[in-house]
């Protein structure tokens, strides 16, 4: 194969398929090539995508124009469920642009001139902080819960949107995310907090139990789906589940006549550590609620029934999230001017200027 000259992905995939059942020599005969050509093709081109293992070796420039950046952003948004590997392959086949996963992420984070222009024209639109998880977030606005605390802090800066689902494990959360995420424009998402695990880590035998491998895969899917949707990883927070007071939770279940779901803090700790590993690997923030609560000798007083957080627990969670949100939301100022700054004799002119 001449140096610097590549072959198209369809031909590379055909070579890989033939080589799966034939020798190098026999495969070469099919394509009218020698054994060395087949070996070089199988070595240089990926068996799943047909693309070079190292796109930079094709000699294509890694610099892209504003128009190409817009193409990249639009392609990623159009395929929110695809993995980074699938996105990079699709990008090369459909647009002829060969970039690494990190290069694509960089373009998503910096945006495009068209995106910046759109953002400047929508200065009256409220950014959103999304809380996605199980019952810890479903109850977020009840009894001075975490959602109400965040909303109070972010008055006139961001709306707080709860997408919490009682009893959900990450497999069910995955189904939910695929349905509700397309309805939230990525440019409106200022921060996205994910909290799962209290149901996944139930001991084997409980209906909602999900093994560690599936739990990690689903958390990874959450982050990658969000980044493919156009939400930078540095706006995403993965939070570990809180510890459980099993004795108190057992009493609560007996009192209300519901089956007892059993949890062990040693196992919850492993799920919490896995959450941190996923966050680190995907470039997201990590909030270790499990370790933070256990560091307090009175951690059981943070739970209303042994499993769910009460108002004290919500404040503990808020104290963990607040510095992360402060970092992520630095570019989200208060919306609309203070009334003392408005010309009260002619306020319409001031507000027209905001909208322009």
WOUR-V167571 format. One record per pair of residues at least 12 apart in sequence whose ideal C-beta (glycine too) atoms are under 10 Angstrom apart, sorted by the first residue. I is the first residue (numbers start at 1). J is the second residue. Records with the same first field share a line. If there is no record, write none. Layout:
# WOUR-V167571
I: J + J
This chain:
# WOUR-V167571
1: 33 + 34 + 36 + 37 + 38 + 39 + 40 + 41 + 44
4: 57 + 58 + 59
5: 58 + 59
6: 41 + 44 + 45 + 51 + 52 + 55 + 57 + 58 + 59 + 60 + 98
7: 31 + 37 + 40 + 41 + 44 + 45 + 50 + 52
8: 45 + 50 + 51 + 93
9: 45 + 46 + 49 + 50 + 51 + 52 + 89 + 92 + 93
10: 50 + 93
11: 31 + 41 + 45 + 50
12: 41 + 42 + 44 + 45 + 46 + 47 + 49 + 50 + 51 + 52
13: 45 + 46 + 47 + 48 + 49 + 50 + 51
14: 27 + 30 + 31 + 41 + 50
15: 27 + 28 + 30 + 31 + 33 + 37 + 38 + 40 + 41 + 42 + 45 + 47 + 50
16: 38 + 41 + 42 + 45 + 46 + 47 + 48 + 50
17: 47
18: 30 + 31 + 38 + 42
19: 38 + 39 + 41 + 42 + 47
20: 47
22: 38
23: 35 + 38
24: 36 + 37 + 38 + 39 + 41 + 42
25: 38
26: 38
27: 39 + 41 + 42
28: 41
44: 57 + 58
46: 85 + 88 + 89
48: 85 + 86 + 89
49: 85 + 86 + 88 + 89 + 90 + 92 + 93
50: 89 + 92 + 93
51: 85 + 88 + 89 + 90 + 91 + 92 + 93 + 98
52: 92 + 98
54: 98 + 100
55: 88 + 91 + 92 + 97 + 98 + 99 + 100 + 103
56: 98 + 99 + 100 + 103
57: 98
58: 92 + 98
59: 98
60: 92 + 96 + 97 + 98 + 99
61: 97 + 98
62: 97 + 98 + 99 + 100 + 103
64: 95 + 97 + 99 + 103 + 107 + 112
66: 112 + 113 + 114
67: 112 + 113 + 114
68: 91 + 95 + 96 + 97 + 99 + 107 + 112
69: 97 + 104 + 106 + 107 + 108 + 110 + 111 + 112 + 113 + 114 + 115
70: 107 + 111 + 112 + 113 + 114 + 115
71: 91 + 94 + 95 + 97 + 107 + 112
72: 87 + 91 + 95 + 97 + 99 + 103 + 104 + 107 + 108 + 112
73: 104 + 107 + 108 + 111 + 112 + 114 + 115 + 186 + 230
74: 112 + 114 + 230
75: 87 + 90 + 91 + 94 + 95 + 97 + 104 + 228
76: 90 + 91 + 104 + 105 + 107 + 108 + 186 + 227 + 228 + 229 + 230
77: 108 + 182 + 185 + 186 + 228 + 229 + 230
78: 90 + 228
79: 91 + 228 + 229
80: 177 + 178 + 181 + 182 + 186 + 224 + 225 + 226 + 227 + 228 + 229 + 230 + 231
81: 174 + 177 + 178 + 181 + 182 + 221 + 224 + 225 + 228 + 229
82: 224 + 225 + 228
83: 101 + 220 + 221 + 224 + 225 + 228
84: 100 + 101 + 102 + 104 + 105 + 224 + 227 + 228 + 282
85: 101
86: 228
87: 99 + 101 + 104 + 224 + 227 + 228
88: 100 + 101 + 103 + 104
91: 103 + 104
101: 224 + 227
102: 283
104: 227 + 228
105: 227 + 232 + 233 + 234 + 283
106: 232
108: 186 + 227 + 228 + 229 + 230 + 231 + 232 + 233
109: 227 + 230 + 231 + 232 + 233 + 234 + 235 + 283
110: 232
111: 187 + 230 + 232
115: 186 + 187 + 230
118: 185 + 187
119: 187
121: 355 + 356
122: 185 + 187 + 188 + 355
123: 333 + 335 + 336 + 354 + 355 + 356
124: 335 + 336 + 351 + 354 + 355
125: 159 + 185 + 187 + 188 + 335
126: 154 + 156 + 157 + 158 + 159 + 188 + 190 + 332 + 335
127: 154 + 157 + 158 + 159 + 187 + 188 + 189 + 190 + 191 + 329 + 331 + 332 + 335
128: 154 + 158 + 159 + 160 + 161 + 184 + 185 + 188 + 189 + 190 + 191 + 192
129: 147 + 150 + 151 + 153 + 154 + 157 + 158 + 159 + 160 + 161 + 162 + 189 + 190 + 191 + 192 + 193 + 235 + 237 + 321 + 325 + 328 + 329 + 332
130: 158 + 159 + 160 + 161 + 162 + 163 + 180 + 181 + 184 + 188 + 189 + 190 + 191 + 192 + 193 + 194 + 226 + 231 + 235 + 236
131: 145 + 146 + 147 + 150 + 160 + 161 + 162 + 163 + 164 + 191 + 192 + 193 + 194 + 195 + 237 + 239 + 321
132: 161 + 162 + 163 + 164 + 165 + 168 + 173 + 176 + 177 + 180 + 181 + 192 + 193 + 194 + 195 + 196 + 222 + 226 + 236
133: 146 + 162 + 163 + 164 + 165 + 168 + 170 + 173 + 193 + 194 + 195 + 196 + 197 + 198 + 199 + 239 + 241
134: 164 + 165 + 166 + 167 + 168 + 169 + 170 + 172 + 173 + 195 + 196 + 197 + 198 + 199 + 200 + 208 + 241 + 308
135: 164 + 165 + 166 + 167 + 168 + 195 + 198 + 199 + 307 + 308 + 309
136: 164 + 166 + 195 + 196 + 197 + 198 + 239 + 241 + 242 + 289 + 307 + 308 + 309 + 313 + 314 + 317
137: 162 + 163 + 164 + 165 + 166 + 168 + 193 + 194 + 195 + 196 + 239
138: 162 + 163 + 164 + 165 + 166 + 167 + 168 + 308
139: 162 + 164 + 166 + 304 + 308 + 309 + 314
140: 160 + 162 + 163 + 164 + 195 + 309 + 314 + 317
141: 160 + 162 + 164
142: 311 + 314
143: 304 + 308 + 309 + 310 + 311 + 314
144: 310 + 311 + 312 + 314 + 315 + 318
145: 162 + 164 + 308 + 309 + 310 + 311 + 313 + 314 + 317 + 318
146: 160 + 162 + 164 + 193 + 195 + 239 + 309 + 311 + 313 + 314 + 315 + 316 + 317 + 318 + 320 + 321
147: 160 + 161 + 162 + 164 + 193 + 314 + 318
148: 160 + 311 + 314 + 318
149: 311 + 314 + 315 + 317 + 318 + 319 + 321 + 322
150: 162 + 191 + 193 + 314 + 317 + 318 + 321 + 322 + 325
152: 318
153: 318 + 321 + 322 + 325 + 326 + 329
154: 190 + 191 + 325 + 329 + 332 + 334
155: 334 + 335
156: 333 + 334 + 335 + 336 + 338
157: 190 + 329 + 332 + 333 + 334 + 335
158: 188 + 189 + 190 + 191 + 325 + 329 + 332 + 335
159: 188 + 190
160: 191 + 193
161: 180 + 184 + 188 + 189 + 192
162: 193
163: 176 + 177 + 180 + 181 + 184 + 192 + 194
164: 176 + 195
165: 196 + 199
166: 199 + 308
167: 198 + 199 + 207 + 208 + 261
168: 196 + 198 + 199 + 200 + 208
169: 196 + 197 + 198 + 199 + 200 + 201 + 202 + 206 + 207 + 208 + 209 + 210 + 214 + 215 + 218
170: 194 + 196 + 197 + 199 + 200 + 210 + 214 + 215 + 216 + 217 + 218 + 219 + 220 + 221 + 222 + 271
171: 196 + 199 + 200 + 208 + 210 + 214 + 215 + 217 + 218 + 221
172: 196 + 199 + 200 + 208 + 210 + 218
173: 194 + 195 + 196 + 199 + 200 + 218 + 219 + 221 + 222
174: 196 + 214 + 217 + 218 + 219 + 221 + 222 + 225
177: 194 + 218 + 221 + 222 + 225 + 226 + 229
178: 221 + 225
181: 222 + 225 + 226 + 228 + 229 + 231
182: 229
184: 229 + 231
185: 229 + 230
186: 226 + 227 + 228 + 229 + 230 + 231 + 232 + 235
187: 230 + 231
188: 231
189: 226 + 229 + 230 + 231 + 232 + 235 + 236
190: 231 + 235 + 325 + 328 + 329 + 331 + 332
191: 231 + 234 + 235 + 236 + 237 + 285 + 321 + 324 + 325 + 327 + 328 + 329 + 332
192: 222 + 223 + 226 + 229 + 231 + 232 + 233 + 235 + 236 + 237 + 238 + 284 + 328
193: 235 + 236 + 237 + 238 + 239 + 285 + 287 + 317 + 321 + 324 + 325 + 328
194: 219 + 222 + 223 + 226 + 236 + 237 + 238 + 239 + 275 + 278 + 279 + 284 + 287
195: 237 + 238 + 239 + 240 + 241 + 242 + 275 + 287 + 289 + 317 + 321
196: 210 + 215 + 218 + 219 + 222 + 238 + 239 + 240 + 241 + 271 + 275
197: 210 + 215 + 219 + 238 + 239 + 240 + 241 + 242 + 268 + 270 + 271 + 272 + 274 + 275 + 289 + 290
198: 240 + 241 + 242 + 243 + 244 + 261 + 263 + 268 + 271 + 307 + 308
199: 241 + 261 + 263 + 307
200: 212 + 214 + 215 + 218 + 219 + 241 + 267 + 268 + 271 + 274
201: 215 + 241 + 244 + 263 + 264 + 265 + 267 + 268 + 269 + 270 + 271 + 272 + 274
202: 244 + 261 + 262 + 263 + 264 + 267 + 268
203: 246 + 261 + 262 + 263 + 264 + 267
204: 262 + 267
205: 261 + 262
206: 259 + 260 + 261 + 262 + 263
207: 259 + 261
208: 261
209: 261 + 262 + 263
210: 271
212: 267 + 270 + 271 + 273 + 274
213: 274
215: 270 + 271 + 274 + 275 + 278
216: 271 + 274 + 275 + 277 + 278 + 281
217: 278
218: 278
219: 238 + 271 + 274 + 275 + 277 + 278 + 279 + 281 + 282 + 284
220: 277 + 278 + 279 + 281 + 282
221: 278
222: 236 + 238 + 278 + 282 + 284
223: 236 + 238 + 278 + 279 + 281 + 282 + 283 + 284
224: 282
226: 282 + 284
227: 282 + 283 + 284
232: 283 + 284 + 328
233: 279 + 282 + 283 + 284 + 285
234: 283 + 284 + 285 + 327 + 328
235: 284 + 285 + 328 + 329
236: 279 + 282 + 283 + 284 + 285 + 286 + 328
237: 279 + 284 + 285 + 286 + 287 + 320 + 321 + 324 + 325 + 328
238: 274 + 275 + 276 + 277 + 278 + 279 + 280 + 282 + 284 + 285 + 286 + 287 + 288
239: 272 + 275 + 276 + 279 + 285 + 286 + 287 + 288 + 289 + 290 + 292 + 317 + 320 + 321 + 324
240: 268 + 269 + 271 + 272 + 273 + 274 + 275 + 276 + 279 + 286 + 287 + 288 + 289 + 290 + 291 + 292 + 293 + 320
241: 263 + 268 + 269 + 271 + 272 + 275 + 289 + 290 + 293 + 307
242: 265 + 268 + 272 + 289 + 290 + 292 + 293 + 294 + 299 + 302 + 303 + 307 + 308 + 309 + 313 + 316 + 317
243: 263 + 264 + 265 + 268 + 269 + 272 + 289 + 290 + 291 + 292 + 293 + 294 + 299 + 300 + 302 + 303 + 306 + 307
244: 261 + 262 + 263 + 264 + 265 + 267 + 268 + 290 + 300 + 303 + 306 + 307 + 308
245: 263 + 265 + 299 + 300 + 301 + 302 + 303 + 305 + 306 + 307
246: 260 + 261 + 262 + 263 + 264 + 265 + 306 + 307
247: 300 + 306
248: 300 + 303 + 304 + 305 + 306 + 307
249: 261 + 262 + 263 + 303 + 305 + 306 + 307 + 308
250: 262 + 306
251: 305 + 306
252: 303 + 304 + 305 + 306 + 307 + 308
253: 305 + 306 + 307
255: 305
256: 305
261: 307
263: 306 + 307
265: 290 + 294
268: 290 + 294
269: 290 + 291 + 294
271: 290
272: 286 + 288 + 289 + 290 + 291 + 294
273: 288 + 290 + 291
275: 287 + 288 + 289 + 290
276: 288 + 290 + 291
285: 321 + 323 + 324 + 325 + 327 + 328
286: 324
287: 317 + 320 + 321 + 323 + 324 + 325
288: 320
289: 302 + 309 + 313 + 316 + 317 + 320 + 321
291: 320
292: 316 + 317 + 319 + 320
293: 309 + 313 + 316 + 317 + 320
295: 316
296: 312 + 316
298: 312
299: 312 + 313 + 316
300: 313
301: 313 + 316
302: 314 + 315 + 316 + 317
335: 354
336: 350 + 351 + 354
337: 350 + 351 + 353 + 354
